[in-house]
Amino acid sequence: MTKTLDEIAKFVNGKLICGRDDILISRISPSKDAKEGDISFIFDKHELKKISKTPLHASCIVLPEDIEGISCPKLIVENPKLAFARLLELFNPTTLPPQGIHPTAIIGKNAKIGEGVSIDAYVVIGDEVEIGKGVVIYPLTNIGNKVIVGQGSILHPGVVIYDKVKIGKRVIIHSQTVIGSDGFGYIKTGDVHYKIPQKGEVVIEDDVEIGAGVTIDRATLGITIIGQGTKIDNLVQIGHNVQIGKNCIIVAQVGISGSVTIENNVTMAGRSAVSDHVTVKENTILTAQAVVMKDVGPNEIVSGFPARPHQKEMKIKALIQKLPLLVEKITVLEKKVAELENK
């Protein structure tokens, strides 16, 4: 695929400077590897410093207005990262499998299959399932009974959806993710761990994306909910009865215990965790490896174990670094005190 700079500028709502609008672009490349016919990006001044000694051979550089010193043709945009994402879609359109039901797929009783659906090889769909218009289900996916999959959703290979899960519109679920497995609940009686039946549901709202290898447990009673627009990275564990709000970002290897409430616009960085029955209030950020043991937020940044306000945690860590020196001073003082007492 090739596009002129004029077409690209209009597509990303940018302003072309120092370049002919009829130059043809056929590829997006990193600035250090780019050549004639490529378009590259400089997202901020920090990145500009990294490449300042590298010759730029791209036919055009996309960058924000506050970056100067680039002599080749420039395309000025308000948000270079958004332009980057849109041009990646333009030059690398997603190829979906053909519409229709593969002959090896197994479809249960009374299943409702919408128009334009693609159900690939060795997919298993249970009884009374509803598959919305334009849904794509890749090979070896297993969908239980009475599941609803909303319009335009994509289930990648090997996804497992247990019974009675509701998936909204335009949801993307990546490979080997399991949704609706039993919550982890037991009562100890004598030497036996007696299993608490997990009879609730899972609801995934519209425009959610769930990474690979994620597990989302069904509620014991009631519903486990993932709110609209939330994005979940790979290898995340979400326990039973968890309520996650809208537009949250949950990064890899996060662990969320049962009955936790995560309100809207929360960010959980990698390997952070939340103890059971805790609320993380809206607009809160958990830094990497933070462990929340009690309610936090709203509008806070917390870190450490147990999680506390980030600035306080940084002061504590700085003081910990001084402990060896403090121990040496205390040892010296103890010796002096002992000498004075002996006199």
QUIBEL-V608366 format. One record per backbone hydrogen bond with DSSP energy under -1.0 kcal/mol. CO is the residue of the C=O (numbers start at 1). NH is the residue of the N-H. E is the energy in kcal/mol with one decimal. If there is no record, write none. Layout:
CO NH E
CO NH E
This chain:
3 25 -3.1
4 8 -2.3
5 9 -2.9
6 10 -2.0
7 11 -2.0
8 12 -2.1
9 14 -2.8
15 76 -2.9
17 74 -2.9
20 23 -1.2
21 6 -2.4
23 5 -1.6
25 3 -2.5
27 39 -2.2
30 33 -1.3
30 34 -1.1
35 38 -2.0
37 26 -3.0
37 27 -1.1
38 59 -1.8
39 29 -2.0
40 62 -3.2
44 48 -1.6
45 49 -1.7
47 51 -1.2
51 54 -2.0
60 40 -2.3
61 75 -2.7
62 42 -2.6
63 77 -1.7
64 67 -1.3
73 61 -2.1
74 17 -3.1
75 63 -2.0
76 15 -2.4
79 83 -2.2
80 84 -2.5
81 85 -2.2
82 86 -2.3
83 87 -2.5
84 88 -2.2
85 89 -1.8
86 90 -2.0
87 91 -2.7
88 92 -1.7
100 119 -2.9
102 105 -1.8
106 125 -3.0
108 111 -1.1
109 128 -3.2
112 131 -3.3
115 134 -2.6
117 100 -3.4
118 137 -3.1
119 102 -2.9
120 123 -1.1
121 140 -1.7
123 106 -3.0
124 143 -3.1
125 108 -1.7
127 146 -2.9
129 112 -3.2
130 149 -3.0
131 114 -2.3
132 135 -1.4
133 152 -2.1
135 118 -2.7
136 155 -2.8
137 120 -2.8
139 158 -1.5
141 124 -2.5
142 161 -3.1
143 126 -1.9
145 164 -2.6
147 130 -2.6
148 167 -3.3
149 132 -2.9
150 153 -1.5
151 170 -2.3
153 136 -2.5
154 173 -2.6
155 138 -3.0
156 159 -1.3
159 142 -2.6
160 179 -2.5
161 144 -2.9
165 148 -2.2
166 204 -3.4
167 150 -1.9
169 207 -2.8
171 154 -2.9
172 210 -3.0
173 156 -2.9
174 177 -1.1
175 213 -1.6
177 160 -2.6
178 216 -2.3
179 162 -2.8
181 218 -2.8
183 185 -1.3
185 196 -2.4
187 194 -3.7
189 192 -1.8
192 189 -3.0
194 187 -2.8
201 219 -1.3
201 224 -2.4
202 166 -2.6
203 226 -2.3
204 168 -2.5
206 229 -2.1
208 172 -2.2
209 232 -3.1
210 174 -2.5
212 235 -2.2
214 178 -2.7
215 238 -2.6
216 180 -3.4
219 200 -2.8
220 199 -2.3
222 201 -2.2
224 203 -2.9
225 244 -2.6
226 205 -2.6
227 230 -1.7
228 247 -2.2
230 209 -1.7
231 250 -2.5
232 211 -1.8
234 253 -1.3
236 215 -2.4
237 256 -2.5
238 217 -2.7
239 242 -1.1
240 259 -2.7
242 225 -2.2
243 262 -3.6
244 227 -1.4
246 265 -2.9
248 231 -2.7
249 268 -3.1
250 233 -3.2
252 271 -1.8
254 237 -2.4
255 274 -1.8
256 239 -2.3
258 277 -1.6
260 243 -2.6
261 280 -3.0
262 245 -2.5
264 283 -1.9
266 249 -2.3
267 286 -3.0
268 251 -2.9
269 272 -1.7
270 289 -1.7
272 255 -1.8
273 292 -2.8
274 257 -2.1
278 261 -2.3
279 296 -1.8
280 263 -2.9
281 284 -1.0
282 299 -2.3
284 267 -2.4
285 302 -2.6
286 269 -2.9
287 290 -2.0
290 273 -2.5
291 307 -3.0
292 275 -2.8
296 281 -2.8
300 285 -2.8
301 310 -2.8
302 287 -2.5
303 308 -2.2
304 291 -2.4
308 303 -2.4
309 313 -2.3
310 314 -2.4
311 315 -1.9
312 316 -2.2
313 317 -2.4
314 318 -2.2
315 319 -2.2
316 320 -2.3
317 321 -1.6
319 322 -1.1
320 323 -1.5
322 326 -2.2
323 327 -2.8
324 328 -2.0
325 329 -2.2
326 330 -2.5
327 331 -2.4
328 332 -2.1
329 333 -2.5
330 334 -2.6
331 335 -1.8
332 336 -2.0
333 337 -2.6
334 338 -2.4
335 339 -2.2
336 340 -2.3
337 341 -2.3
338 342 -2.0
339 343 -1.5
